[in-house]
Amino acid sequence: MKLFIYLLLLITTNVFADSDINVVGLFSSKAVVIINHGRPQTLSVGQRSPEGVKLVSADSSKAVFEVDGKQKQLGMGQAATVFAGSGSPGTVTITSNEAGGYYTDGAINGVIVKFLVDTGANVVALNTRTATNAGIDYSKGGFVGVHTANGTTTGYHVVIDSLKVGSIVLTHVDAVVGVNGPDFVLLGMTALRRLQMSQDGNTITLVQRY
């Protein structure tokens, strides 16, 4: 049986900002949360939100969340503040899929998207549907070219207000909106140049520099 609870959890993440988390549903192995006044999202056990909040366990009466290695159990009607390690850079580790692509969940302007890390792309690139969902008015942008690992395409120049990958948060990121782009977002060099990237086997680690 689905039990709804309403509580406010303020979490300070390692990206130097608080995340407002409103847990609006609890059931077996899942929790429904609203983070930073965005859209409701359902987290399954083991899943981490684009804002860096991980659901460790959940049943109809309680849930355990993890932020920056710290855990807190919350029951019906309870609220808490979990303080992450302040001052440390945002970090995310991504494992490649069978085809060798580095895909990861994230968010643009609070809207959940899937990123593909593409060091061959000179800018972050997204399609018109993703841009519209994220509240980006690309029609006013100038028409520019974008070089990717698969060739060159064109699109509208825009500036993304907020881009999140795990605990990494970037603001004012130059991007290009393509009319016929893929459903995933290319995480290109306008974002990657602000990160430190290292590779170990089939995993890469991104660390926020500024």
Backbone as a printed PyTorch tensor [residue, N CA C, xyz], in Angstrom:
tensor([[[  0.8490,  -1.1840,   0.0000],
         [  0.0000,   0.0000,   0.0000],
         [  0.8890,   1.2400,   0.0000]],

        [[  0.5370,   2.1990,  -0.8340],
         [  1.3220,   3.4200,  -0.9490],
         [  0.9360,   4.3810,   0.1610]],

        [[  1.9160,   4.8050,   0.9420],
         [  1.6840,   5.7610,   2.0090],
         [  2.3750,   7.0550,   1.6480]],

        [[  1.6530,   8.1600,   1.7330],
         [  2.2220,   9.4590,   1.4100],
         [  2.6250,  10.1790,   2.6840]],

        [[  3.7890,  10.7760,   2.6400],
         [  4.2350,  11.5990,   3.7490],
         [  4.7090,  12.9260,   3.1810]],

        [[  4.6210,  13.9330,   4.0010],
         [  5.0830,  15.2500,   3.6050],
         [  6.0780,  15.7450,   4.6520]],

        [[  7.3400,  15.8970,   4.2170],
         [  8.3720,  16.3680,   5.1200],
         [  9.4170,  17.1190,   4.3160]],

        [[ 10.1350,  17.9500,   5.0180],
         [ 11.1350,  18.7860,   4.3660],
         [ 12.5020,  18.4120,   4.8760]],

        [[ 13.3980,  18.0640,   3.9500],
         [ 14.7730,  17.6940,   4.3010],
         [ 15.7040,  18.6540,   3.5980]],

        [[ 16.4550,  19.4260,   4.3770],
         [ 17.4150,  20.3590,   3.8020],
         [ 18.7730,  19.6880,   3.8060]],

        [[ 19.3630,  19.5750,   2.6440],
         [ 20.6420,  18.8910,   2.5290],
         [ 21.6630,  19.8440,   1.9140]],

        [[ 22.7650,  20.0410,   2.6120],
         [ 23.8370,  20.8360,   2.0610],
         [ 24.7590,  19.8920,   1.3040]],

        [[ 24.8950,  20.0830,   0.0030],
         [ 25.7080,  19.2020,  -0.8120],
         [ 27.0970,  19.7700,  -0.9760]],

        [[ 27.9750,  18.9720,  -1.6180],
         [ 29.3400,  19.4230,  -1.7950],
         [ 29.4950,  20.2930,  -3.0240]],

        [[ 28.4210,  20.9590,  -3.4400],
         [ 28.5170,  21.9330,  -4.5110],
         [ 28.2090,  23.3170,  -3.9610]],

        [[ 28.3560,  23.4890,  -2.6690],
         [ 28.2740,  24.7660,  -2.0000],
         [ 26.8590,  25.3460,  -1.9970]],

        [[ 25.8130,  24.4980,  -2.0430],
         [ 24.4360,  24.9930,  -2.0210],
         [ 23.5560,  23.9670,  -1.3470]],

        [[ 22.4610,  24.4520,  -0.7220],
         [ 21.5040,  23.5590,  -0.0950],
         [ 20.5570,  22.9920,  -1.1400]],

        [[ 20.1190,  21.7490,  -0.9160],
         [ 19.1110,  21.1320,  -1.7670],
         [ 17.8540,  20.9200,  -0.9330]],

        [[ 16.7610,  21.5360,  -1.3410],
         [ 15.4800,  21.3560,  -0.6580],
         [ 14.8260,  20.0850,  -1.1780]],

        [[ 14.5860,  19.1380,  -0.2730],
         [ 14.0250,  17.8460,  -0.6600],
         [ 12.7150,  17.6370,   0.0710]],

        [[ 11.6730,  17.4160,  -0.6840],
         [ 10.3480,  17.1470,  -0.1270],
         [  9.9490,  15.7290,  -0.4990]],

        [[  9.8920,  14.8580,   0.4790],
         [  9.5200,  13.4650,   0.2350],
         [  7.9970,  13.3600,   0.2650]],

        [[  7.4010,  13.0550,  -0.8710],
         [  5.9350,  13.0390,  -0.9620],
         [  5.3580,  11.6330,  -1.0890]],

        [[  6.2020,  10.6110,  -1.0920],
         [  5.6710,   9.2510,  -1.1540],
         [  6.6870,   8.2300,  -0.6920]],

        [[  6.2300,   7.2060,  -0.0030],
         [  7.0840,   6.1110,   0.4350],
         [  6.4050,   4.7850,   0.1320]],

        [[  7.1200,   3.8960,  -0.5120],
         [  6.6740,   2.5260,  -0.6400],
         [  7.8700,   1.6000,  -0.6530]],

        [[  7.6390,   0.3250,  -0.8470],
         [  8.7040,  -0.6530,  -0.7800],
         [  9.7420,  -0.3890,  -1.8630]],

        [[ 10.9710,  -0.1010,  -1.4260],
         [ 12.1310,   0.0840,  -2.3080],
         [ 12.0730,   1.3360,  -3.1700]],

        [[ 11.1250,   2.2550,  -2.8870],
         [ 11.0280,   3.4730,  -3.6840],
         [ 10.5920,   4.6500,  -2.8180]],

        [[ 10.9650,   5.8430,  -3.2600],
         [ 10.5050,   7.0700,  -2.6100],
         [ 10.2540,   8.1150,  -3.6860]],

        [[  9.2050,   8.9050,  -3.5070],
         [  8.8940,   9.9960,  -4.4240],
         [  9.3250,  11.2960,  -3.7670]],

        [[ 10.1600,  12.0710,  -4.4560],
         [ 10.7050,  13.2900,  -3.8740],
         [ 10.5760,  14.4590,  -4.8500]],

        [[ 10.4810,  15.6480,  -4.2820],
         [ 10.5760,  16.8870,  -5.0520],
         [ 11.8160,  17.6130,  -4.5420]],

        [[ 12.7510,  17.8760,  -5.4420],
         [ 14.0200,  18.4850,  -5.0550],
         [ 14.1200,  19.8810,  -5.6580]],

        [[ 14.4180,  20.8360,  -4.8070],
         [ 14.5700,  22.2300,  -5.2450],
         [ 13.3500,  22.7360,  -6.0020]],

        [[ 12.1820,  22.3420,  -5.5140],
         [ 10.9090,  22.8120,  -6.0560],
         [ 10.7170,  22.4340,  -7.5250]],

        [[ 11.3920,  21.3730,  -7.9550],
         [ 11.2410,  20.9140,  -9.3280],
         [ 10.0830,  19.9500,  -9.4770]],

        [[ 10.1740,  19.1100, -10.4640],
         [  9.1260,  18.1260, -10.7210],
         [  9.3140,  16.9020,  -9.8270]],

        [[  8.2120,  16.2170,  -9.4560],
         [  8.3510,  14.9950,  -8.6620],
         [  9.1770,  13.9530,  -9.4130]],

        [[ 10.0440,  13.2770,  -8.6900],
         [ 10.8290,  12.1990,  -9.2860],
         [ 10.8420,  11.0110,  -8.3420]],

        [[ 10.7920,   9.8230,  -8.9110],
         [ 10.7720,   8.5920,  -8.1300],
         [ 12.1650,   7.9990,  -8.0990]],

        [[ 12.6950,   7.7970,  -6.9070],
         [ 13.9900,   7.1630,  -6.7270],
         [ 13.8030,   5.7260,  -6.2770]],

        [[ 14.4880,   4.8100,  -6.9320],
         [ 14.5310,   3.4190,  -6.4910],
         [ 15.7630,   3.2260,  -5.6210]],

        [[ 15.7380,   2.1930,  -4.7950],
         [ 16.8800,   1.9210,  -3.9220],
         [ 18.1480,   1.7730,  -4.7670]],

        [[ 19.1900,   2.4860,  -4.3670],
         [ 20.4470,   2.4610,  -5.1000],
         [ 20.5710,   3.5600,  -6.1310]],

        [[ 19.4810,   4.2550,  -6.4270],
         [ 19.5000,   5.3140,  -7.4460],
         [ 19.8610,   6.6510,  -6.8100]],

        [[ 20.6200,   7.4530,  -7.5510],
         [ 21.0070,   8.7860,  -7.0950],
         [ 20.3550,   9.8240,  -8.0080]],

        [[ 19.7670,  10.8350,  -7.4200],
         [ 19.1260,  11.8950,  -8.1970],
         [ 20.1880,  12.7600,  -8.8610]],

        [[ 19.8060,  13.5440,  -9.8920],
         [ 20.7800,  14.4560, -10.5060],
         [ 21.3750,  15.4490,  -9.5200]],

        [[ 20.6680,  15.7040,  -8.4190],
         [ 21.1710,  16.6300,  -7.4000],
         [ 22.1340,  15.9660,  -6.4180]],

        [[ 22.3660,  14.6490,  -6.5460],
         [ 23.3180,  13.9590,  -5.6940],
         [ 22.7350,  13.3030,  -4.4590]],

        [[ 21.4000,  13.1510,  -4.3880],
         [ 20.7490,  12.5030,  -3.2520],
         [ 20.4910,  11.0350,  -3.6100]],

        [[ 21.0300,  10.1200,  -2.8330],
         [ 20.8840,   8.6860,  -3.0960],
         [ 19.9030,   8.0590,  -2.1190]],

        [[ 19.0280,   7.2000,  -2.6490],
         [ 18.1170,   6.4370,  -1.8050],
         [ 18.7720,   5.1000,  -1.4700]],

        [[ 19.0710,   4.9040,  -0.1840],
         [ 19.7490,   3.6940,   0.2530],
         [ 18.7580,   2.5640,   0.5100]],

        [[ 17.6390,   2.8760,   1.1810],
         [ 16.6130,   1.8740,   1.4530],
         [ 15.2900,   2.5850,   1.6900]],

        [[ 14.2010,   1.8540,   1.5120],
         [ 12.8750,   2.4460,   1.7350],
         [ 11.8390,   1.3520,   1.9130]],

        [[ 10.8830,   1.6160,   2.8010],
         [  9.6870,   0.7900,   2.9020],
         [  8.5220,   1.7290,   3.1780]],

        [[  7.3890,   1.1950,   3.5930],
         [  6.1950,   2.0170,   3.7610],
         [  6.2460,   2.9560,   4.9620]],

        [[  7.2710,   2.8150,   5.8100],
         [  7.3140,   3.6460,   7.0230],
         [  8.5610,   4.5110,   7.1500]],

        [[  9.6250,   4.1970,   6.4080],
         [ 10.8680,   4.9590,   6.5680],
         [ 11.7130,   4.8500,   5.3100]],

        [[ 12.6650,   5.7760,   5.2030],
         [ 13.6110,   5.7610,   4.0930],
         [ 14.9680,   6.2220,   4.6000]],

        [[ 16.0190,   5.7220,   3.9810],
         [ 17.3780,   6.1330,   4.3080],
         [ 17.9760,   6.8010,   3.0770]],

        [[ 18.4250,   8.0550,   3.2770],
         [ 19.0450,   8.8160,   2.2000],
         [ 20.5330,   8.9800,   2.4820]],

        [[ 21.3130,   9.1350,   1.4080],
         [ 22.7460,   9.3580,   1.5420],
         [ 23.1520,  10.5680,   0.7200]],

        [[ 23.9210,  11.4520,   1.3460],
         [ 24.4740,  12.6190,   0.6620],
         [ 25.9370,  12.7440,   1.0470]],

        [[ 26.8170,  12.7010,   0.0550],
         [ 28.2520,  12.8540,   0.2980],
         [ 28.7570,  11.8790,   1.3580]],

        [[ 28.2700,  10.6210,   1.3010],
         [ 28.7330,   9.5860,   2.2100],
         [ 28.0620,   9.5450,   3.5620]],

        [[ 27.2090,  10.5270,   3.8600],
         [ 26.5060,  10.5620,   5.1530],
         [ 25.0780,  10.0730,   4.9660]],

        [[ 24.5780,   9.2560,   5.9180],
         [ 23.2550,   8.6730,   5.8170],
         [ 22.3410,   9.1950,   6.9200]],

        [[ 21.0590,   9.2600,   6.6110],
         [ 20.0500,   9.6740,   7.5820],
         [ 18.7750,   8.8970,   7.3310]],

        [[ 18.2260,   8.3140,   8.3970],
         [ 16.9590,   7.5940,   8.3060],
         [ 15.8230,   8.5280,   8.6870]],

        [[ 14.7920,   8.5320,   7.8780],
         [ 13.6280,   9.3700,   8.1180],
         [ 12.3790,   8.5140,   8.1680]],

        [[ 11.5770,   8.7340,   9.2020],
         [ 10.3110,   8.0330,   9.3400],
         [  9.1440,   8.9430,   9.0100]],

        [[  7.9450,   8.4270,   9.2010],
         [  6.7380,   9.1720,   8.8970],
         [  6.7070,  10.5150,   9.6270]],

        [[  6.5990,  11.6060,   8.8810],
         [  6.4750,  12.9310,   9.4610],
         [  7.7580,  13.5330,   9.9900]],

        [[  8.9000,  12.8660,   9.7830],
         [ 10.1590,  13.4000,  10.2790],
         [ 10.8580,  14.2450,   9.2110]],

        [[ 11.6890,  15.1770,   9.6730],
         [ 12.5180,  15.9800,   8.7880],
         [ 13.9220,  16.0350,   9.3580]],

        [[ 14.8930,  16.3120,   8.4990],
         [ 16.2770,  16.3520,   8.9690],
         [ 17.1130,  17.1860,   8.0300]],

        [[ 18.2710,  17.6000,   8.5270],
         [ 19.2700,  18.2790,   7.7110],
         [ 20.5380,  17.4360,   7.7180]],

        [[ 20.9760,  17.0250,   6.5250],
         [ 22.1930,  16.2360,   6.3930],
         [ 23.2560,  17.1410,   5.7990]],

        [[ 24.3320,  17.3730,   6.5490],
         [ 25.3700,  18.2810,   6.0850],
         [ 26.4630,  17.4990,   5.3720]],

        [[ 26.6770,  17.8400,   4.1070],
         [ 27.7510,  17.2140,   3.3350],
         [ 29.0640,  17.9320,   3.6270]],

        [[ 30.1450,  17.3290,   3.1690],
         [ 31.4400,  17.9640,   3.3810],
         [ 31.5570,  19.2440,   2.5780]],

        [[ 31.5610,  20.3670,   3.2420],
         [ 31.6260,  21.6450,   2.5390],
         [ 33.0410,  21.9210,   2.0710]],

        [[ 33.1510,  22.6570,   0.9800],
         [ 34.4420,  23.0630,   0.4660],
         [ 35.0920,  22.0560,  -0.4590]],

        [[ 34.6100,  20.8180,  -0.5580],
         [ 35.2040,  19.8380,  -1.4370],
         [ 34.5600,  19.9410,  -2.8080]],

        [[ 35.3010,  19.6440,  -3.8680],
         [ 34.7530,  19.7940,  -5.2110],
         [ 33.7410,  18.7090,  -5.5230]],

        [[ 32.7970,  19.0310,  -6.4070],
         [ 31.8420,  18.0340,  -6.8700],
         [ 32.5560,  16.9770,  -7.6860]],

        [[ 32.1800,  15.7290,  -7.4970],
         [ 32.8330,  14.6040,  -8.1780],
         [ 31.7800,  13.6130,  -8.6430]],

        [[ 31.9830,  13.0460,  -9.8320],
         [ 31.1010,  11.9850, -10.3110],
         [ 31.9420,  10.9690, -11.0750]],

        [[ 31.6480,   9.6830, -10.8970],
         [ 32.3260,   8.5970, -11.6100],
         [ 31.3350,   7.9190, -12.5440]],

        [[ 31.7440,   7.7210, -13.7960],
         [ 30.8620,   7.1770, -14.8290],
         [ 31.5160,   5.9450, -15.4310]],

        [[ 30.7560,   4.8630, -15.5280],
         [ 31.2400,   3.6260, -16.1400],
         [ 30.6970,   3.5150, -17.5570]],

        [[ 31.5200,   3.0920, -18.4860],
         [ 31.0980,   2.9980, -19.8870],
         [ 30.1470,   1.8350, -20.0880]],

        [[ 29.3020,   1.9580, -21.1210],
         [ 28.4270,   0.8460, -21.4800],
         [ 29.1890,  -0.1250, -22.3820]],

        [[ 28.4860,  -1.1420, -22.8960],
         [ 29.1460,  -2.1710, -23.6980],
         [ 29.7420,  -1.6110, -24.9840]],

        [[ 29.1560,  -0.5130, -25.4750],
         [ 29.6590,   0.1060, -26.7060],
         [ 30.7730,   1.1100, -26.4420]],

        [[ 31.1180,   1.3110, -25.1650],
         [ 32.1910,   2.2290, -24.8300],
         [ 31.7520,   3.6570, -24.6000]],

        [[ 30.4350,   3.9110, -24.5750],
         [ 29.9310,   5.2530, -24.3460],
         [ 29.7680,   5.5520, -22.8660]],

        [[ 30.0660,   6.7730, -22.4620],
         [ 29.9640,   7.1790, -21.0570],
         [ 28.6840,   7.9970, -20.8680]],

        [[ 27.6080,   7.2870, -20.5090],
         [ 26.3000,   7.9100, -20.3040],
         [ 26.0390,   8.0800, -18.8080]],

        [[ 25.3690,   9.1560, -18.4430],
         [ 25.0070,   9.3760, -17.0490],
         [ 23.7910,  10.2810, -16.9710]],

        [[ 23.0020,  10.1240, -15.9070],
         [ 21.8480,  10.9940, -15.6960],
         [ 22.3060,  12.3240, -15.1090]],

        [[ 21.5490,  13.3540, -15.4180],
         [ 21.8380,  14.6800, -14.8900],
         [ 20.6210,  15.5650, -15.0450]],

        [[ 20.8320,  16.8730, -15.0280],
         [ 19.7140,  17.7990, -15.1390],
         [ 20.1610,  19.0890, -15.8160]],

        [[ 19.2670,  19.6580, -16.5880],
         [ 19.4440,  20.9840, -17.1740],
         [ 18.2900,  21.8480, -16.6940]],

        [[ 18.6130,  22.9190, -15.9990],
         [ 17.5940,  23.8100, -15.4330],
         [ 16.5800,  23.0380, -14.5880]],

        [[ 17.0540,  22.0080, -13.8810],
         [ 16.1940,  21.2180, -13.0060],
         [ 15.4260,  20.1050, -13.6920]],

        [[ 15.5380,  19.9760, -15.0120],
         [ 14.8370,  18.9300, -15.7650],
         [ 15.7940,  17.7710, -16.0120]],

        [[ 15.3900,  16.5610, -15.6570],
         [ 16.2520,  15.3890, -15.7650],
         [ 16.5330,  15.0610, -17.2330]],

        [[ 17.8090,  14.8300, -17.5440],
         [ 18.2410,  14.4650, -18.8880],
         [ 19.2930,  13.3650, -18.7820]],

        [[ 19.6260,  12.7710, -19.9270],
         [ 20.7270,  11.8070, -19.9830],
         [ 21.8620,  12.4360, -20.7830]],

        [[ 23.0680,  12.4160, -20.2110],
         [ 24.2520,  12.9790, -20.8520],
         [ 25.1120,  11.8770, -21.4620]],

        [[ 25.7720,  12.2150, -22.5500],
         [ 26.8530,  11.4020, -23.0960],
         [ 28.1110,  12.2610, -23.0880]],

        [[ 29.1240,  11.8160, -22.3430],
         [ 30.3840,  12.5550, -22.3020],
         [ 31.0460,  12.4550, -23.6740]],

        [[ 31.3010,  13.6200, -24.2970],
         [ 31.8550,  13.6540, -25.6530],
         [ 32.9690,  14.6990, -25.7010]],

        [[ 34.2170,  14.2340, -25.5410],
         [ 35.3460,  15.1640, -25.5850],
         [ 35.5770,  15.6990, -26.9930]],

        [[ 34.9560,  15.0900, -27.9870],
         [ 35.0800,  15.5670, -29.3570],
         [ 34.1050,  16.6650, -29.7080]],

        [[ 33.1550,  16.9650, -28.8070],
         [ 32.1800,  18.0300, -29.0440],
         [ 32.7140,  19.3240, -28.4510]],

        [[ 32.7550,  20.3790, -29.2760],
         [ 33.3200,  21.6310, -28.7650],
         [ 32.3730,  22.3780, -27.8400]],

        [[ 31.0850,  22.0140, -27.8320],
         [ 30.1140,  22.6360, -26.9250],
         [ 29.1470,  21.5710, -26.4230]],

        [[ 28.4090,  21.8920, -25.3700],
         [ 27.2720,  21.0650, -24.9480],
         [ 26.1990,  21.1700, -26.0320]],

        [[ 25.6130,  20.0440, -26.4260],
         [ 24.6370,  20.0440, -27.5150],
         [ 23.3910,  19.2690, -27.1000]],

        [[ 22.2220,  19.8350, -27.3670],
         [ 20.9430,  19.1980, -27.0450],
         [ 19.9580,  19.4630, -28.1640]],

        [[ 18.8730,  18.6600, -28.2020],
         [ 17.8920,  18.8600, -29.2580],
         [ 16.8060,  19.8380, -28.8220]],

        [[ 15.9340,  20.1710, -29.7590],
         [ 14.9190,  21.1980, -29.4940],
         [ 13.9090,  20.7550, -28.4390]],

        [[ 13.5710,  19.4640, -28.4210],
         [ 12.6040,  18.9830, -27.4330],
         [ 13.1520,  19.1020, -26.0180]],

        [[ 14.4130,  18.7160, -25.8320],
         [ 15.0330,  18.8430, -24.5150],
         [ 15.1250,  20.3070, -24.1020]],

        [[ 15.4960,  21.1630, -25.0460],
         [ 15.6020,  22.5970, -24.7440],
         [ 14.2570,  23.1660, -24.3160]],

        [[ 13.2060,  22.8020, -25.0210],
         [ 11.8680,  23.2980, -24.6830],
         [ 11.4530,  22.8240, -23.2980]],

        [[ 11.6890,  21.5430, -23.0000],
         [ 11.3520,  21.0040, -21.6770],
         [ 12.1000,  21.7190, -20.5650]],

        [[ 13.3250,  22.1820, -20.8740],
         [ 14.1570,  22.8550, -19.8790],
         [ 13.8940,  24.3630, -19.8410]],

        [[ 12.9070,  24.8260, -20.5970],
         [ 12.5530,  26.2430, -20.5690],
         [ 13.5320,  27.1400, -21.2980]],

        [[ 14.2430,  26.5990, -22.2980],
         [ 15.2270,  27.3750, -23.0530],
         [ 14.5980,  27.8770, -24.3470]],

        [[ 14.5840,  29.1810, -24.5460],
         [ 14.0580,  29.7850, -25.7670],
         [ 15.2010,  29.9040, -26.7700]],

        [[ 15.3800,  28.8450, -27.5740],
         [ 16.5110,  28.7980, -28.4940],
         [ 16.2810,  29.6240, -29.7610]],

        [[ 15.0390,  30.0270, -30.0190],
         [ 14.7250,  30.7280, -31.2730],
         [ 15.4280,  32.0810, -31.3790]],

        [[ 15.8470,  32.6440, -30.2560],
         [ 16.5190,  33.9470, -30.2660],
         [ 18.0290,  33.8340, -30.3980]],

        [[ 18.5340,  32.5960, -30.3800],
         [ 19.9760,  32.4080, -30.4660],
         [ 20.4690,  32.4620, -31.8990]],

        [[ 21.7320,  32.8330, -32.0630],
         [ 22.3260,  32.8490, -33.3870],
         [ 22.6150,  31.4410, -33.8780]],

        [[ 22.6640,  31.2780, -35.2010],
         [ 22.9010,  29.9650, -35.7950],
         [ 24.4000,  29.7220, -35.8740]],

        [[ 24.8740,  28.6300, -35.2550],
         [ 26.3090,  28.3450, -35.1910],
         [ 26.5570,  26.8770, -35.4960]],

        [[ 27.8240,  26.5370, -35.7180],
         [ 28.2000,  25.1580, -35.9620],
         [ 28.7400,  24.4930, -34.7130]],

        [[ 28.6190,  23.1750, -34.6590],
         [ 29.1650,  22.4220, -33.5330],
         [ 29.8960,  21.2010, -34.0780]],

        [[ 31.1190,  21.0060, -33.6090],
         [ 31.9250,  19.8650, -34.0090],
         [ 31.7910,  18.7740, -32.9510]],

        [[ 31.4220,  17.5600, -33.3780],
         [ 31.2770,  16.4260, -32.4660],
         [ 32.1810,  15.2950, -32.9230]],

        [[ 32.2020,  14.2200, -32.1380],
         [ 33.0030,  13.0550, -32.5000],
         [ 32.4880,  12.4060, -33.7810]],

        [[ 31.2250,  12.6720, -34.1390],
         [ 30.6330,  12.0670, -35.3360],
         [ 30.5380,  13.0350, -36.5060]],

        [[ 31.1480,  14.2120, -36.3890],
         [ 31.1050,  15.1520, -37.4920],
         [ 30.6490,  16.5250, -37.0510]],

        [[ 30.2390,  17.3280, -38.0310],
         [ 29.8350,  18.7050, -37.7880],
         [ 28.3500,  18.8850, -38.0610]],

        [[ 27.6820,  19.6350, -37.1820],
         [ 26.2780,  19.9580, -37.3750],
         [ 26.0680,  21.4220, -37.0000]],

        [[ 24.8410,  21.8920, -37.1430],
         [ 24.5550,  23.2890, -36.8300],
         [ 23.3830,  23.3790, -35.8720]],

        [[ 23.2440,  24.5440, -35.2350],
         [ 22.1380,  24.7410, -34.3000],
         [ 22.1450,  26.1600, -33.7670]],

        [[ 21.2960,  26.3930, -32.7830],
         [ 21.1410,  27.7180, -32.1960],
         [ 21.9990,  27.8410, -30.9300]],

        [[ 22.7280,  28.9340, -30.8320],
         [ 23.5280,  29.1700, -29.6370],
         [ 22.6300,  29.6040, -28.4800]],

        [[ 22.8110,  28.9510, -27.2960],
         [ 22.0670,  29.2970, -26.0850],
         [ 23.0200,  29.2560, -24.9010]],

        [[ 22.5540,  29.7710, -23.7620],
         [ 23.3070,  29.6730, -22.5080],
         [ 22.4330,  28.9520, -21.4910]],

        [[ 22.9160,  27.8300, -20.9810],
         [ 22.1890,  27.0440, -19.9900],
         [ 22.4140,  27.6590, -18.6120]],

        [[ 21.3340,  27.9570, -17.9070],
         [ 21.4470,  28.5650, -16.5790],
         [ 22.1020,  27.6230, -15.5740]],

        [[ 21.6710,  26.3470, -15.5710],
         [ 22.1780,  25.3910, -14.5840],
         [ 22.3070,  24.0130, -15.2180]],

        [[ 23.4730,  23.4140, -15.0790],
         [ 23.7320,  22.0640, -15.5840],
         [ 24.2810,  21.2390, -14.4310]],

        [[ 23.6500,  20.0920, -14.1560],
         [ 24.0520,  19.2500, -13.0330],
         [ 24.3810,  17.8490, -13.5110]],

        [[ 25.4850,  17.3270, -12.9930],
         [ 25.8590,  15.9240, -13.1880],
         [ 26.2840,  15.4030, -11.8250]],

        [[ 25.4640,  14.5660, -11.2100],
         [ 25.7600,  14.1180,  -9.8570],
         [ 25.8470,  15.3080,  -8.9190]],

        [[ 26.9690,  15.4450,  -8.2130],
         [ 27.1430,  16.5590,  -7.2900],
         [ 27.8250,  17.7530,  -7.9440]],

        [[ 28.0770,  17.6700,  -9.2490],
         [ 28.6890,  18.7700,  -9.9890],
         [ 27.5940,  19.7160, -10.4680]],

        [[ 27.7580,  20.9970, -10.2320],
         [ 26.8120,  22.0020, -10.7060],
         [ 27.5830,  23.0820, -11.4590]],

        [[ 27.2040,  23.3180, -12.7040],
         [ 27.7950,  24.3710, -13.5160],
         [ 26.7090,  25.3650, -13.8940]],

        [[ 27.0440,  26.6380, -13.8970],
         [ 26.0870,  27.6680, -14.2880],
         [ 26.6020,  28.4190, -15.5110]],

        [[ 25.6610,  28.9800, -16.2690],
         [ 25.9680,  29.7860, -17.4560],
         [ 26.8960,  29.0190, -18.4040]],

        [[ 26.3810,  27.9190, -18.9310],
         [ 27.1470,  27.0430, -19.8150],
         [ 26.7240,  27.2900, -21.2590]],

        [[ 27.6560,  27.6340, -22.1240],
         [ 27.3580,  27.8030, -23.5460],
         [ 26.9690,  26.4610, -24.1540]],

        [[ 25.9500,  26.4780, -25.0130],
         [ 25.4550,  25.2370, -25.6220],
         [ 24.8720,  25.5450, -26.9910]],

        [[ 24.5880,  24.4850, -27.7350],
         [ 23.9530,  24.5870, -29.0500],
         [ 22.7450,  23.6800, -29.0730]],

        [[ 21.6210,  24.2040, -29.5520],
         [ 20.3930,  23.4270, -29.7080],
         [ 20.2490,  23.0510, -31.1740]],

        [[ 20.2640,  21.7440, -31.4540],
         [ 20.1330,  21.2460, -32.8160],
         [ 18.7170,  20.7660, -33.1000]],

        [[ 18.2540,  20.9890, -34.3000],
         [ 16.8810,  20.6160, -34.6680],
         [ 16.7220,  19.1050, -34.6910]],

        [[ 17.7090,  18.3880, -35.1960],
         [ 17.5960,  16.9340, -35.3400],
         [ 18.5700,  16.1860, -34.4450]],

        [[ 18.8650,  16.7450, -33.2900],
         [ 19.8160,  16.1050, -32.3970],
         [ 19.2400,  14.8770, -31.7130]],

        [[ 20.1020,  14.0440, -31.0890],
         [ 19.6450,  12.8430, -30.3780],
         [ 18.9080,  13.2010, -29.0990]],

        [[ 18.2450,  12.2080, -28.4980],
         [ 17.4910,  12.4420, -27.2630],
         [ 18.4080,  12.6930, -26.0690]],

        [[ 19.6470,  12.1820, -26.1240],
         [ 20.5740,  12.4620, -25.0400],
         [ 21.3030,  13.7860, -25.3260]],

        [[ 21.9400,  14.3260, -24.2830],
         [ 22.6670,  15.5960, -24.3810],
         [ 24.1600,  15.3080, -24.4510]],

        [[ 24.8220,  15.8870, -25.4500],
         [ 26.2730,  15.7450, -25.5330],
         [ 26.9200,  16.6610, -24.5060]],

        [[ 27.6700,  16.0720, -23.5930],
         [ 28.3930,  16.8530, -22.5900],
         [ 29.7440,  17.2190, -23.1990]],

        [[ 29.7680,  18.3800, -23.8920],
         [ 30.9430,  18.7920, -24.6350],
         [ 31.8790,  19.6810, -23.8410]],

        [[ 32.8140,  20.2990, -24.5640],
         [ 33.9280,  20.9680, -23.9170],
         [ 33.5590,  22.2530, -23.1870]],

        [[ 32.4490,  22.9070, -23.5260],
         [ 32.0810,  24.0960, -22.7550],
         [ 31.7570,  23.7510, -21.3150]],

        [[ 31.4360,  22.4750, -21.0470],
         [ 31.2890,  21.9900, -19.6710],
         [ 32.5510,  21.2770, -19.2040]],

        [[ 33.1180,  20.4230, -20.0640],
         [ 34.2340,  19.5790, -19.6490],
         [ 35.4950,  20.3810, -19.3510]],

        [[ 35.6800,  21.5300, -19.9980],
         [ 36.8850,  22.3150, -19.7170],
         [ 36.8610,  22.9110, -18.3110]],

        [[ 35.6970,  22.8910, -17.6800],
         [ 35.5810,  23.3740, -16.3050],
         [ 35.7080,  22.2280, -15.3020]],

        [[ 36.0260,  21.0420, -15.8080],
         [ 36.1810,  19.8630, -14.9730],
         [ 37.5540,  19.2500, -15.1800]],

        [[ 37.9850,  18.4890, -14.1840],
         [ 39.1800,  17.6630, -14.3310],
         [ 38.7210,  16.2420, -14.5960]],

        [[ 39.2340,  15.6160, -15.6650],
         [ 38.7800,  14.2770, -16.0280],
         [ 39.9410,  13.2960, -15.9980]],

        [[ 39.7120,  12.1450, -15.3560],
         [ 40.7010,  11.0750, -15.3340],
         [ 40.0180,   9.7630, -15.6750]],

        [[ 40.7840,   8.8200, -16.2150],
         [ 40.2200,   7.5350, -16.6410],
         [ 40.9720,   6.3950, -15.9820]],

        [[ 40.2080,   5.3830, -15.5550],
         [ 40.7780,   4.1780, -14.9660],
         [ 40.0000,   2.9940, -15.5270]],

        [[ 40.5880,   2.3170, -16.5110],
         [ 39.8870,   1.2130, -17.1580],
         [ 38.6590,   1.7180, -17.8970]],

        [[ 37.4890,   1.1710, -17.5520],
         [ 36.2540,   1.5720, -18.2270],
         [ 35.4550,   2.5970, -17.4360]],

        [[ 36.1150,   3.2950, -16.5190],
         [ 35.4350,   4.3530, -15.7670],
         [ 36.1990,   5.6600, -15.9240]],

        [[ 35.4370,   6.7600, -15.9070],
         [ 36.0390,   8.0800, -15.8710],
         [ 35.5230,   8.8140, -14.6390]],

        [[ 36.3500,   9.6670, -14.0930],
         [ 35.9780,  10.4720, -12.9410],
         [ 36.0750,  11.9400, -13.3280]],

        [[ 34.9940,  12.6750, -13.0850],
         [ 34.9540,  14.1030, -13.3460],
         [ 34.9750,  14.8400, -12.0130]],

        [[ 35.8410,  15.8340, -11.8870],
         [ 35.9550,  16.6230, -10.6690],
         [ 35.7980,  18.0930, -11.0490]],

        [[ 34.9150,  18.7890, -10.3380],
         [ 34.6630,  20.1870, -10.6510],
         [ 35.8610,  21.0480, -10.2730]],

        [[ 36.3230,  21.8460, -11.2310],
         [ 37.4700,  22.7510, -10.9920],
         [ 36.9890,  24.1300, -10.5950]],

        [[ 35.9300,  24.6460, -11.2550],
         [ 35.3870,  25.9740, -10.9320],
         [ 34.0070,  26.0740, -11.4910]]])
